[in-house]
Amino acid sequence: MAKRSSHQESIIRNYYRNQDAIMLQKLGEMVGDLYLAEGKRRAAIWKRVTAALVNLKIPQAQIDHLLKSDNPTLVANLLEELLKNK
């Protein structure tokens, strides 16, 4: 593996330090996409939403409930709650 420069190390450190904020931003974008998507695209977005929720350490039971309901409003409400607690 190639040795990283101090600048590259700083970028990587900052990414992991801000990973939760990045995930929340991406989740917000995906919620908007969920409202507009249909069919296979909607299923693909739900997979990405699931991955983001796992990264944010949301309990699996809550993730399963969101997937079962297939309701973007519930995800938006969860996102709002997460942003308040941040």
LORORO-751286 format. One line per field, with one value per atom (N, C-alpha, C): atom name; x negated, z negated, y. Coordinates in Angstrom, 1 decimal. Example, Ala and Ser with C-alpha at 12.3 -4.5 7.8 and 13.67 -1.06 7.14 Angstrom:
<sites>
atome: [N_CA_C_N_CA_C]
c1: [-13.2_-12.3_-13.2_-12.8_-13.7_-12.9]
c3: [-7.8_-7.8_-7.8_-7.1_-7.1_-7.9]
c2: [-5.7_-4.5_-3.3_-2.2_-1.1_0.0]
</sites>
This chain:
<sites>
atome: [N_CA_C_N_CA_C_N_CA_C_N_CA_C_N_CA_C_N_CA_C_N_CA_C_N_CA_C_N_CA_C_N_CA_C_N_CA_C_N_CA_C_N_CA_C_N_CA_C_N_CA_C_N_CA_C_N_CA_C_N_CA_C_N_CA_C_N_CA_C_N_CA_C_N_CA_C_N_CA_C_N_CA_C_N_CA_C_N_CA_C_N_CA_C_N_CA_C_N_CA_C_N_CA_C_N_CA_C_N_CA_C_N_CA_C_N_CA_C_N_CA_C_N_CA_C_N_CA_C_N_CA_C_N_CA_C_N_CA_C_N_CA_C_N_CA_C_N_CA_C_N_CA_C_N_CA_C_N_CA_C_N_CA_C_N_CA_C_N_CA_C_N_CA_C_N_CA_C_N_CA_C_N_CA_C_N_CA_C_N_CA_C_N_CA_C_N_CA_C_N_CA_C_N_CA_C_N_CA_C_N_CA_C_N_CA_C_N_CA_C_N_CA_C_N_CA_C_N_CA_C_N_CA_C_N_CA_C_N_CA_C_N_CA_C_N_CA_C_N_CA_C_N_CA_C_N_CA_C_N_CA_C_N_CA_C_N_CA_C_N_CA_C_N_CA_C_N_CA_C_N_CA_C_N_CA_C_N_CA_C_N_CA_C_N_CA_C_N_CA_C]
c1: [-0.8_0.0_-0.9_-0.5_-1.3_-1.2_-2.2_-2.2_-1.4_-0.5_0.3_-0.4_-0.1_-0.7_0.1_-0.5_0.2_1.5_1.6_2.8_3.9_3.5_4.5_4.9_4.0_4.4_5.4_5.2_6.1_7.5_7.6_8.9_9.6_8.9_9.5_10.0_9.2_9.6_10.8_10.9_12.0_13.3_13.1_14.3_14.9_14.0_14.6_15.1_14.5_15.0_16.4_16.6_17.9_18.8_18.6_19.3_20.8_21.2_22.6_23.3_22.7_23.3_23.4_22.4_22.5_23.6_23.8_24.9_26.2_26.4_27.6_28.0_27.0_27.2_27.7_27.0_27.3_28.7_29.0_30.4_31.4_31.2_32.1_32.4_31.3_31.4_32.2_32.0_32.7_34.1_34.5_35.9_36.6_36.0_36.6_36.8_35.7_35.8_36.9_37.1_38.1_39.5_39.8_41.1_41.4_40.3_40.5_40.3_39.7_39.3_40.5_40.4_41.4_40.7_41.3_40.8_39.4_38.6_37.3_36.4_36.5_35.7_36.0_37.3_37.7_37.1_37.1_36.5_35.0_34.4_32.9_32.6_33.5_33.3_33.5_34.5_34.8_33.6_32.9_31.6_30.6_30.4_29.5_29.9_31.2_31.7_31.4_31.6_31.3_29.8_28.9_27.5_27.2_27.8_27.5_28.0_29.1_29.7_28.8_28.3_27.4_26.1_25.6_24.4_24.7_25.9_26.3_26.6_26.5_26.8_28.2_29.1_30.6_30.9_31.7_32.0_32.7_32.3_32.8_34.3_34.9_36.4_37.0_36.5_37.0_36.8_35.6_35.4_36.4_36.6_37.6_38.9_39.3_40.6_40.7_39.7_39.7_39.8_39.1_39.1_40.5_41.0_42.3_43.4_43.3_44.3_44.2_43.0_42.7_43.3_43.0_43.6_42.4_42.1_41.0_41.2_42.5_42.7_42.2_42.2_41.7_40.2_39.5_38.1_37.8_38.6_38.4_38.5_39.5_39.7_38.5_38.0_36.8_35.6_35.5_34.3_34.4_35.6_35.9_35.5_35.9_35.5_34.0_33.4_31.9_31.2_31.7_31.1_31.3_32.4_32.6_31.6_31.4_30.5_29.0_28.7_27.3_26.7]
c3: [0.0_0.0_0.0_0.8_1.0_-0.3_-0.6_-1.8_-1.4_-2.4_-2.1_-2.6_-2.0_-2.4_-3.6_-4.3_-5.5_-5.1_-3.9_-3.4_-3.2_-2.6_-2.4_-3.7_-4.7_-6.0_-6.6_-6.5_-7.0_-6.4_-5.1_-4.4_-4.9_-5.1_-5.6_-7.0_-7.8_-9.2_-9.3_-8.5_-8.5_-8.0_-7.0_-6.5_-7.7_-8.4_-9.4_-10.6_-10.9_-12.0_-11.7_-10.4_-10.0_-9.3_-9.5_-8.8_-9.1_-10.4_-10.7_-10.0_-10.0_-9.3_-7.8_-7.2_-5.8_-5.5_-6.4_-6.3_-6.4_-7.3_-7.5_-6.3_-5.7_-4.5_-3.3_-3.2_-2.1_-2.3_-3.6_-3.9_-3.5_-3.8_-3.4_-1.9_-1.1_0.3_0.8_0.1_0.5_0.2_-0.9_-1.2_-0.1_0.4_1.5_2.8_3.0_4.1_3.9_2.7_2.4_2.8_2.5_2.8_4.3_5.1_6.5_7.3_6.7_7.4_7.4_8.4_8.6_9.0_8.7_9.3_8.8_9.7_9.4_8.8_9.3_8.8_7.3_6.9_5.5_4.7_5.1_4.4_4.2_5.2_5.1_4.1_4.1_3.1_1.7_1.5_0.2_-0.3_0.6_0.2_-0.3_0.4_0.0_-1.4_-1.5_-2.8_-3.9_-3.7_-4.7_-5.1_-4.1_-4.4_-5.2_-4.9_-5.6_-7.1_-7.3_-8.6_-9.4_-8.8_-9.5_-9.9_-9.0_-9.4_-10.5_-10.6_-11.7_-13.0_-13.0_-14.1_-14.6_-13.7_-14.0_-14.3_-15.3_-15.6_-14.4_-14.2_-13.1_-13.1_-14.2_-14.3_-13.7_-14.0_-13.4_-11.9_-11.4_-10.0_-9.3_-9.9_-9.3_-9.2_-10.3_-10.3_-9.1_-8.9_-7.9_-6.5_-6.3_-5.0_-4.8_-5.8_-5.7_-5.3_-5.9_-5.7_-4.3_-3.8_-2.5_-2.4_-3.5_-3.6_-3.8_-2.8_-3.0_-4.1_-4.4_-5.5_-6.8_-7.1_-8.3_-8.4_-7.2_-7.2_-7.4_-6.8_-6.9_-8.4_-9.1_-10.5_-11.3_-11.0_-11.7_-11.5_-10.2_-9.9_-10.7_-10.8_-11.5_-13.0_-13.6_-14.9_-15.1_-14.2_-14.2_-14.1_-13.3_-13.2_-14.4_-15.1_-16.4_-17.4_-17.5_-18.5_-18.2_-17.0_-16.6_-17.3]
c2: [-1.2_0.0_1.2_2.2_3.4_4.3_5.0_5.9_7.1_7.5_8.7_10.0_11.1_12.4_12.8_13.8_14.3_15.0_15.6_16.2_15.1_14.0_12.9_12.3_12.2_11.7_12.6_13.9_14.9_14.8_14.6_14.5_13.2_12.1_10.9_11.1_11.7_11.9_12.8_13.8_14.7_14.0_13.1_12.4_11.5_10.8_9.9_10.7_11.8_12.7_13.2_13.5_14.1_13.1_11.8_10.8_10.8_11.1_11.1_12.3_13.4_14.6_14.3_13.6_13.3_12.3_11.3_10.3_11.0_11.9_12.7_13.5_14.1_14.9_14.0_12.8_11.9_11.3_11.0_10.5_11.5_12.8_13.8_13.8_13.7_13.7_12.4_11.3_10.1_10.1_10.8_11.0_11.7_12.8_13.5_12.6_11.8_10.9_9.8_9.4_8.4_8.9_10.2_10.7_10.7_10.8_11.0_9.6_8.6_7.4_6.4_5.6_4.5_3.2_2.1_0.8_0.4_0.0_-0.5_0.5_1.8_2.9_3.1_3.0_3.2_2.1_0.9_-0.3_-0.1_0.5_0.7_1.8_2.8_3.9_3.4_2.5_2.0_1.2_0.5_-0.2_0.8_1.9_2.9_3.5_3.8_4.3_3.3_2.1_1.1_1.1_1.2_1.2_2.5_3.6_4.8_4.7_4.1_4.0_3.0_2.0_1.1_1.8_2.6_3.4_4.4_4.9_5.8_5.1_3.8_2.9_3.0_3.0_3.0_1.5_1.2_-0.2_-0.9_-2.2_-2.9_-3.1_-3.2_-3.3_-2.0_-0.8_0.4_0.5_0.0_0.0_-0.9_-2.1_-3.1_-2.4_-1.7_-1.0_0.0_0.8_1.8_1.1_0.0_-0.7_-1.3_-1.9_-2.5_-1.5_-0.3_0.7_1.3_1.4_2.0_3.4_4.1_5.5_6.5_7.3_8.2_9.3_9.5_10.5_10.0_8.7_8.2_8.4_8.2_8.4_9.9_10.7_12.2_12.6_12.0_12.3_11.8_10.6_10.1_11.0_11.5_12.4_13.7_14.2_15.4_15.2_14.1_13.8_13.6_13.0_12.8_14.2_15.0_16.4_17.2_17.0_17.8_17.3_16.0_15.4_15.6_16.1_16.2_17.3]
</sites>
